[in-house]
């Protein structure tokens, strides 16, 4: 048979269980406290970067990319279809105005020039022959006109004679009418011939003018080809440095192909580009900061391309110090466009600790302890972040990434 257990015995057993559970809980809590006390997060100064909050100027910027280009660059192209005969100077050489750089084989174009010159001489002879033919034709017409005039005079006398004979009874009325009809026909023939003379004069002028225009066109073509032949020996038109030259001797080049690039390296500009999503934020005369390694240069936007290619907008930046020694042709640089500027604000050096949010959690360093603190930020750029609240001038904060310590309030910093 089962034996009933007294209620006081059950109560004692429950109380004992509660006591054991409480002891275990206290041991766990004490263990956690002990671990946190003896194993606090510790960093060394070598593991972190710090910066002090200061009062200064803050510039809000948007990022872009840029390429350094010579402020002036001349491209010498082939004036004719030819082949490269000789390269006198290589890239990197300095040139002066009028110095020869490259020569072309212009034998084919010279043959074309000679052929065109013969064609022009033939056209001149053709014009001379045309003038002689037209003058002869015009002379023949004028001679016929003179003959017609003599015949009219003779017929006029014949009409007068027929009328006198009719009055004297020696002629008939039909003779008079016949003579008058022949006179009228002769006068009409003369009038027709005179009109023909006028038409011939105009035709002569038009035909000669057309031939002269054709000759002038050939002469212009000849002069243009002569100029291109003269330019076949490529020379520098101003002093500079050769940045590129086609050195493929013997290779065929066509009219308009680039052969030499000459840059004036005494001054540079920056060709910038950025996403067209930010097109509405940029404008002419906008301040730009150009970072070249550890050097910062300033300038302003002077031209924004109206065309957008592959979602990229391009613009030109004029540098305040265009002759800086740190600039090199085709050098890639970082560009920061200033959208806003504030003076006399709290600022701190930018770093991985800032994620771009207006509300930030940062660690303030004091007496070897870094304490987590919430701060509000404003404008920012590559160098600085504006502090609106949560910090004061002179505070030293950790600017390196502290993402691994986001759940702790303090971190010990050792030397």
C-alpha positions as CSV (number, residue, x, y, z in Angstrom):
1,X,0.0,0.0,0.0
2,X,1.1,3.6,-0.8
3,X,2.0,5.7,2.2
4,X,0.8,9.3,2.3
5,X,3.5,11.9,2.8
6,X,2.9,14.6,5.3
7,X,2.4,18.2,3.9
8,X,5.2,19.6,6.1
9,X,7.7,17.2,4.5
10,X,6.6,18.3,1.0
11,X,6.9,22.0,1.9
12,X,10.4,21.4,3.2
13,X,11.4,19.7,0.0
14,X,10.0,22.6,-2.1
15,X,11.8,25.2,0.0
16,X,15.1,23.2,-0.4
17,X,14.6,23.3,-4.2
18,X,14.0,27.0,-4.2
19,X,17.1,27.6,-2.1
20,X,19.2,25.5,-4.4
21,X,17.9,27.3,-7.5
22,X,18.5,30.7,-5.9
23,X,22.1,29.7,-5.0
24,X,22.7,28.6,-8.5
25,X,21.3,31.8,-9.9
26,X,23.5,33.9,-7.6
27,X,26.6,31.9,-8.6
28,X,25.8,32.5,-12.3
29,X,25.3,36.3,-11.7
30,X,28.5,36.4,-9.7
31,X,30.3,34.6,-12.4
32,X,29.1,37.0,-15.1
33,X,30.1,39.9,-12.9
34,X,33.4,38.4,-12.2
35,X,34.1,37.7,-15.9
36,X,33.0,41.3,-16.9
37,X,35.1,42.7,-14.1
38,X,38.3,40.8,-14.8
39,X,37.9,40.6,-18.6
40,X,36.9,44.1,-19.6
41,X,37.5,45.0,-23.3
42,X,41.0,46.4,-23.6
43,X,42.6,48.1,-26.6
44,X,46.1,49.7,-27.0
45,X,46.7,53.1,-28.5
46,X,48.4,51.4,-31.5
47,X,45.1,49.7,-32.3
48,X,43.1,52.9,-32.7
49,X,43.1,56.3,-34.3
50,X,41.9,59.3,-32.4
51,X,41.1,63.0,-33.0
52,X,40.1,65.9,-31.0
53,X,37.0,68.0,-31.4
54,X,37.8,71.5,-32.5
55,X,36.2,74.7,-33.8
56,X,36.7,75.5,-37.5
57,X,35.2,75.5,-40.9
58,X,33.3,72.6,-42.4
59,X,32.5,72.1,-46.0
60,X,29.9,69.7,-47.2
61,X,31.1,67.9,-50.4
62,X,30.0,65.3,-52.9
63,X,32.4,62.9,-54.4
64,X,33.5,62.8,-58.1
65,X,36.4,61.5,-60.1
66,X,38.9,63.5,-62.2
67,X,41.7,63.3,-64.6
68,X,44.5,65.8,-64.9
69,X,44.9,67.2,-68.4
70,X,47.2,69.8,-69.9
71,X,45.4,73.2,-70.1
72,X,46.5,73.3,-73.7
73,X,47.2,70.3,-75.9
74,X,47.7,70.4,-79.7
75,X,47.0,67.4,-81.9
76,X,49.0,67.3,-85.2
77,X,47.1,65.2,-87.8
78,X,48.1,63.8,-91.1
79,X,47.3,66.4,-93.9
80,X,47.4,63.7,-96.6
81,X,47.1,60.0,-97.3
82,X,50.6,58.8,-96.8
83,X,53.0,56.6,-94.8
84,X,55.3,57.5,-92.0
85,X,58.8,58.1,-93.3
86,X,60.8,59.3,-90.3
87,X,60.2,60.1,-86.6
88,X,62.6,62.8,-85.5
89,X,61.5,63.3,-81.8
90,X,60.0,60.8,-79.3
91,X,57.5,61.3,-76.5
92,X,58.9,63.3,-73.6
93,X,61.0,65.6,-75.7
94,X,60.6,69.3,-75.4
95,X,59.9,71.2,-78.7
96,X,60.1,74.8,-79.8
97,X,58.0,76.6,-82.3
98,X,58.9,75.5,-85.8
99,X,60.8,72.4,-84.8
100,X,60.3,69.3,-87.0
101,X,58.9,66.2,-85.3
102,X,57.8,63.7,-88.0
103,X,58.0,63.5,-91.8
104,X,55.7,61.6,-94.2
105,X,56.2,59.9,-97.5
106,X,54.3,62.2,-99.8
107,X,55.1,60.7,-103.2
108,X,51.5,59.6,-103.9
109,X,50.1,63.0,-103.1
110,X,52.9,64.6,-105.1
111,X,51.7,62.6,-108.1
112,X,48.2,63.7,-107.5
113,X,49.4,67.3,-107.4
114,X,51.3,67.0,-110.7
115,X,48.2,65.4,-112.3
116,X,45.9,68.2,-111.0
117,X,48.4,70.8,-112.3
118,X,48.3,69.3,-115.8
119,X,44.5,69.2,-115.6
120,X,44.5,72.9,-114.7
121,X,46.8,73.8,-117.6
122,X,44.5,71.8,-119.9
123,X,41.5,73.8,-118.6
124,X,43.3,77.0,-119.2
125,X,44.0,76.0,-122.8
126,X,40.3,74.9,-123.1
127,X,39.2,78.4,-122.0
128,X,41.5,80.1,-124.5
129,X,40.2,77.9,-127.3
130,X,36.6,78.6,-126.2
131,X,37.2,82.3,-126.3
132,X,38.7,82.1,-129.8
133,X,35.8,80.0,-131.1
134,X,33.2,82.3,-129.6
135,X,35.0,85.4,-130.9
136,X,35.1,83.9,-134.4
137,X,31.4,83.0,-134.2
138,X,30.6,86.4,-133.0
139,X,32.6,88.0,-135.8
140,X,30.8,85.9,-138.4
141,X,27.5,87.0,-137.0
142,X,28.5,90.7,-137.1
143,X,29.7,90.3,-140.7
144,X,26.4,88.8,-141.7
145,X,24.7,91.7,-140.0
146,X,26.7,94.1,-142.0
147,X,25.8,92.2,-145.2
148,X,22.2,92.4,-144.2
149,X,22.5,96.1,-143.7
150,X,23.9,96.6,-147.2
151,X,21.2,94.4,-148.7
152,X,18.5,96.6,-146.9
153,X,20.1,99.7,-148.3
154,X,20.1,98.2,-151.8
155,X,16.4,97.1,-151.4
156,X,15.5,100.6,-150.1
157,X,16.9,102.1,-153.3
158,X,15.1,99.4,-155.4
159,X,11.7,100.4,-153.8
160,X,12.4,104.1,-154.5
161,X,13.3,103.2,-158.1
162,X,10.2,101.1,-158.6
163,X,8.0,104.0,-157.3
164,X,9.6,106.5,-159.7
165,X,9.1,104.1,-162.6
166,X,5.5,103.7,-161.6
167,X,4.9,107.4,-161.7
168,X,6.7,107.7,-165.0
169,X,4.5,104.9,-166.4
170,X,7.5,102.7,-166.9
171,X,6.7,100.2,-164.1
172,X,3.9,98.4,-162.5
173,X,2.3,98.4,-159.1
174,X,3.3,94.8,-158.6
175,X,7.0,95.7,-159.0
176,X,6.7,98.2,-156.2
177,X,4.9,95.8,-153.9
178,X,7.5,93.1,-154.7
179,X,10.4,95.5,-153.9
180,X,8.7,96.6,-150.6
181,X,8.1,92.9,-149.6
182,X,11.8,92.1,-150.2
183,X,12.7,95.1,-148.1
184,X,10.5,94.0,-145.2
185,X,11.9,90.5,-145.3
186,X,15.4,91.8,-145.2
187,X,14.6,94.1,-142.3
188,X,13.1,91.2,-140.4
189,X,16.2,89.0,-141.1
190,X,18.4,91.8,-139.9
191,X,16.3,92.2,-136.7
192,X,16.6,88.4,-136.2
193,X,20.3,88.6,-136.7
194,X,20.6,91.4,-134.2
195,X,18.7,89.4,-131.6
196,X,21.0,86.5,-132.3
197,X,24.0,88.7,-131.7
198,X,22.7,89.8,-128.3
199,X,22.0,86.1,-127.4
200,X,25.4,85.1,-128.6
201,X,27.1,87.8,-126.4
202,X,25.3,86.5,-123.3
203,X,26.1,82.9,-124.2
204,X,29.7,83.8,-124.6
205,X,29.9,85.5,-121.2
206,X,28.1,82.5,-119.5
207,X,30.3,79.9,-121.1
208,X,33.5,81.7,-120.4
209,X,32.4,82.4,-116.8
210,X,31.6,78.7,-116.3
211,X,35.0,77.7,-117.6
212,X,36.7,80.3,-115.4
213,X,34.8,79.0,-112.3
214,X,35.8,75.4,-113.1
215,X,39.4,76.6,-113.5
216,X,39.2,78.6,-110.2
217,X,37.9,75.4,-108.4
218,X,40.8,73.4,-109.8
219,X,43.2,76.2,-108.8
220,X,41.8,76.1,-105.2
221,X,42.1,72.3,-105.1
222,X,45.7,72.6,-106.3
223,X,46.5,75.3,-103.7
224,X,44.9,73.2,-101.0
225,X,46.9,70.2,-102.0
226,X,50.1,72.3,-102.1
227,X,49.4,73.4,-98.5
228,X,48.8,69.9,-97.4
229,X,52.1,68.8,-99.0
230,X,53.9,71.6,-97.3
231,X,52.4,70.3,-94.0
232,X,53.5,66.8,-94.6
233,X,56.6,67.6,-92.6
234,X,55.0,67.9,-89.2
235,X,56.4,70.8,-87.1
236,X,55.4,72.3,-83.7
237,X,53.4,75.5,-83.9
238,X,54.2,76.4,-80.3
239,X,56.6,75.3,-77.6
240,X,55.6,72.4,-75.4
241,X,56.3,68.7,-74.6
242,X,55.5,65.8,-76.9
243,X,53.1,63.5,-75.0
244,X,52.6,61.0,-77.8
245,X,53.9,60.3,-81.3
246,X,53.0,57.5,-83.8
247,X,56.4,55.7,-84.2
248,X,55.2,53.0,-86.6
249,X,57.5,53.9,-89.5
250,X,56.2,52.7,-92.8
251,X,52.6,52.3,-91.6
252,X,49.9,53.9,-93.8
253,X,48.0,56.9,-92.4
254,X,44.9,58.6,-93.7
255,X,44.1,62.3,-93.9
256,X,43.0,63.4,-90.4
257,X,44.7,60.6,-88.5
258,X,46.4,61.9,-85.2
259,X,50.2,61.6,-85.4
260,X,51.6,63.8,-82.6
261,X,50.3,65.3,-79.4
262,X,52.0,68.3,-77.9
263,X,51.1,69.6,-74.5
264,X,51.9,72.8,-72.7
265,X,52.9,71.4,-69.3
266,X,53.1,74.8,-67.7
267,X,49.5,74.6,-66.7
268,X,46.9,71.9,-66.1
269,X,43.1,71.5,-65.7
270,X,41.0,68.7,-64.4
271,X,38.3,66.8,-66.4
272,X,35.8,65.7,-63.8
273,X,32.9,63.2,-64.0
274,X,30.2,61.9,-61.7
275,X,26.8,60.2,-61.8
276,X,24.0,62.2,-63.5
277,X,21.9,61.6,-60.4
278,X,23.8,64.5,-58.8
279,X,23.5,66.8,-61.9
280,X,21.1,69.2,-60.2
281,X,23.7,69.8,-57.3
282,X,26.5,71.2,-59.5
283,X,26.8,74.5,-61.3
284,X,29.4,76.7,-62.9
285,X,31.8,78.5,-60.5
286,X,31.2,75.8,-57.9
287,X,34.2,75.3,-55.6
288,X,36.1,72.0,-56.1
289,X,38.8,70.3,-54.0
290,X,41.2,68.1,-55.8
291,X,43.2,65.6,-53.8
292,X,46.5,64.4,-55.2
293,X,48.1,62.0,-52.8
294,X,48.5,64.0,-49.6
295,X,48.1,67.4,-51.4
296,X,44.9,69.3,-51.8
297,X,44.3,71.8,-54.6
298,X,41.4,74.1,-55.1
299,X,39.6,75.2,-58.2
300,X,36.1,75.9,-59.7
301,X,33.9,74.3,-62.3
302,X,34.0,76.3,-65.5
303,X,32.1,74.2,-67.9
304,X,29.4,71.4,-67.6
305,X,28.8,69.2,-70.6
306,X,25.2,69.3,-71.7
307,X,25.4,65.7,-72.8
308,X,25.1,62.7,-70.5
309,X,26.9,59.5,-71.6
310,X,26.2,56.2,-69.9
311,X,24.6,58.0,-66.9
312,X,27.8,60.0,-66.4
313,X,28.0,63.8,-66.6
314,X,31.3,65.5,-67.4
315,X,32.7,68.9,-66.4
316,X,35.9,70.9,-66.5
317,X,37.7,72.3,-63.4
318,X,40.0,75.4,-63.6
319,X,42.7,75.1,-60.9
320,X,43.7,78.1,-58.8
321,X,47.3,76.7,-58.8
322,X,47.4,75.3,-62.3
323,X,51.2,74.9,-62.3
324,X,51.5,72.8,-59.2
325,X,54.4,70.4,-59.2
326,X,52.3,67.4,-58.1
327,X,50.3,67.4,-61.3
328,X,51.0,65.0,-64.1
329,X,49.2,64.5,-67.4
330,X,46.5,61.8,-67.4
331,X,46.8,61.5,-63.6
332,X,43.7,60.1,-61.8
333,X,42.6,62.3,-58.8
334,X,39.8,62.4,-56.3
335,X,37.4,65.4,-56.7
336,X,35.2,66.8,-54.0
337,X,32.6,69.4,-54.9
338,X,31.7,71.8,-52.1
339,X,27.9,72.2,-51.8
340,X,27.8,74.1,-48.5
341,X,30.2,75.8,-46.1
342,X,29.8,76.7,-42.4
343,X,32.2,78.7,-40.2
344,X,32.9,78.5,-36.5
345,X,31.4,75.0,-36.0
346,X,32.5,72.0,-33.9
347,X,34.3,69.5,-36.1
348,X,36.3,66.4,-35.8
349,X,38.4,64.4,-38.3
350,X,36.4,62.0,-40.4
351,X,37.1,58.3,-40.0
352,X,35.6,54.8,-40.1
353,X,33.8,55.4,-36.9
354,X,31.3,57.6,-38.8
355,X,28.8,55.8,-41.0
356,X,27.1,58.7,-42.6
357,X,24.1,58.8,-40.3
358,X,23.1,62.0,-38.5
359,X,22.9,60.1,-35.1
360,X,26.2,58.4,-34.3
361,X,27.6,56.3,-31.4
362,X,31.2,57.2,-30.8
363,X,33.7,56.5,-28.0
364,X,35.1,59.4,-26.1
365,X,38.6,58.8,-24.7
366,X,39.5,60.2,-21.2
367,X,42.0,59.0,-18.7
368,X,42.6,55.7,-20.5
369,X,38.9,54.8,-20.7
370,X,36.8,55.1,-23.9
371,X,33.2,55.7,-23.1
372,X,30.4,55.2,-25.6
373,X,28.4,58.4,-26.3
374,X,25.6,59.3,-28.7
375,X,26.3,62.4,-30.8
376,X,24.4,64.2,-33.6
377,X,26.3,65.2,-36.7
378,X,25.7,67.6,-39.5
379,X,27.8,68.4,-42.6
380,X,30.6,66.1,-43.6
381,X,33.4,65.8,-46.1
382,X,36.4,63.6,-46.7
383,X,38.4,65.3,-43.9
384,X,35.9,66.5,-41.3
385,X,32.5,65.8,-39.7
386,X,30.4,68.6,-38.1
387,X,29.3,67.9,-34.5
388,X,25.9,69.4,-33.6
389,X,25.5,67.9,-30.1
390,X,27.0,65.3,-27.7
391,X,30.6,66.6,-27.8
392,X,32.5,69.7,-26.9
393,X,35.7,71.3,-28.1
394,X,38.7,69.4,-26.7
395,X,37.0,66.0,-26.4
396,X,39.1,63.2,-27.9
397,X,37.2,60.5,-29.7
398,X,38.2,57.3,-31.4
399,X,37.8,57.6,-35.2
400,X,38.7,54.1,-36.1
401,X,36.0,51.4,-36.6
402,X,34.6,50.3,-33.2
403,X,31.8,48.1,-34.6
404,X,33.0,45.1,-32.5
405,X,32.4,47.1,-29.3
406,X,28.9,48.4,-30.1
407,X,27.4,46.5,-27.1
408,X,29.8,47.7,-24.4
409,X,29.7,51.1,-22.7
410,X,33.4,51.4,-21.9
411,X,36.6,50.1,-23.3
412,X,40.0,50.3,-21.5
413,X,42.8,51.9,-23.6
414,X,46.3,50.9,-22.5
415,X,49.6,52.3,-23.7
